[in-house]
Amino acid sequence: WMNLYSNQLTGTLPSELGALTSLKNMDLYSNRFTGTLPTELGTLDNLFRMYLYSNQLTGTVPSELGALNRLGHAYLYDNQLTGTLPSELRALTRLWSMYI
């Protein structure tokens, strides 16, 4: 578990998060993270829950997130994400809920 929500954390999400391959739950919501979603998040093979809502993230949803075959919940709303969703997200067959 990574529970760092509601801590007023700032800065960008580091690409090194992709090295946490055993991570199952990422709760980084309600902070002040800026910048884009690192493509390296697509290497988190065991990730089930990605809660990144209520930050100040920008850019598009990376197509690499389509490789998260265990992802069940992805909450990315209340950011400043733009563009269309990548077609690779159709591969997320275990996804129960996604809010963008």
C-alpha positions in Angstrom: 0.0 0.0 0.0 1.0 3.5 -0.7 -1.2 5.8 1.4 -0.1 9.4 1.0 -3.4 11.0 0.4 -4.5 14.5 1.7 -1.0 15.5 2.7 -0.6 18.6 0.5 2.3 17.0 -1.3 3.7 19.0 -4.3 5.9 18.4 -7.3 5.7 15.8 -10.1 5.0 12.1 -9.7 8.5 10.5 -10.1 9.1 8.0 -12.8 10.7 5.8 -10.2 7.2 4.8 -9.0 7.4 2.3 -11.8 10.0 0.4 -9.9 7.5 -0.5 -7.2 6.3 -3.6 -9.0 4.8 -5.3 -6.0 2.6 -2.3 -5.2 -1.2 -3.1 -5.2 -2.8 0.1 -4.0 -1.6 3.6 -4.8 -3.5 6.3 -2.9 -2.0 9.7 -3.8 -5.3 11.6 -4.1 -6.0 15.1 -2.7 -2.5 16.4 -2.9 -1.0 19.1 -5.2 0.9 16.9 -7.6 1.6 18.6 -11.0 2.9 17.5 -14.3 2.0 14.5 -16.4 1.4 10.9 -15.4 4.6 9.0 -15.8 4.5 6.3 -18.5 6.5 4.1 -16.1 3.2 3.6 -14.1 2.4 1.0 -16.8 5.0 -1.4 -15.3 3.1 -1.8 -12.0 2.0 -5.3 -12.8 0.3 -5.9 -9.5 -1.5 -2.6 -9.2 -5.2 -3.0 -8.4 -6.2 0.5 -7.3 -4.8 3.8 -8.6 -6.3 6.8 -6.9 -4.7 10.0 -8.2 -7.8 12.2 -8.2 -7.9 15.8 -6.9 -4.4 16.8 -7.8 -3.2 19.2 -10.6 -2.0 16.6 -13.1 -1.9 17.6 -16.7 -1.5 16.0 -20.1 -3.0 12.9 -21.4 -3.6 9.4 -20.0 -0.6 7.3 -21.1 -1.3 4.4 -23.3 1.1 2.3 -21.1 -1.6 2.1 -18.5 -3.3 -0.4 -20.8 -0.7 -2.9 -19.6 -2.0 -2.9 -16.0 -3.8 -6.2 -16.4 -4.8 -6.4 -12.7 -6.1 -2.8 -12.4 -9.6 -2.8 -10.9 -10.1 0.9 -10.0 -8.6 4.0 -11.6 -9.7 7.4 -10.3 -8.1 10.2 -12.1 -10.9 12.9 -12.0 -10.5 16.4 -10.6 -7.2 16.9 -12.5 -6.5 18.8 -15.7 -6.1 15.9 -18.0 -6.8 16.4 -21.6 -7.1 14.5 -24.9 -8.8 11.2 -25.7 -8.4 8.0 -23.8 -5.9 5.6 -25.5 -7.4 2.5 -27.1 -5.0 0.4 -25.1 -7.2 0.9 -22.1 -9.6 -1.6 -23.7 -7.2 -4.3 -22.6 -8.1 -3.7 -18.9 -10.5 -6.6 -18.6 -10.5 -6.6 -14.8 -11.3 -2.9 -14.5 -14.4 -2.3 -12.4 -14.5 1.4 -12.3 -12.7 4.3 -13.9 -13.4 8.0 -13.2 -11.6 10.6 -15.3 
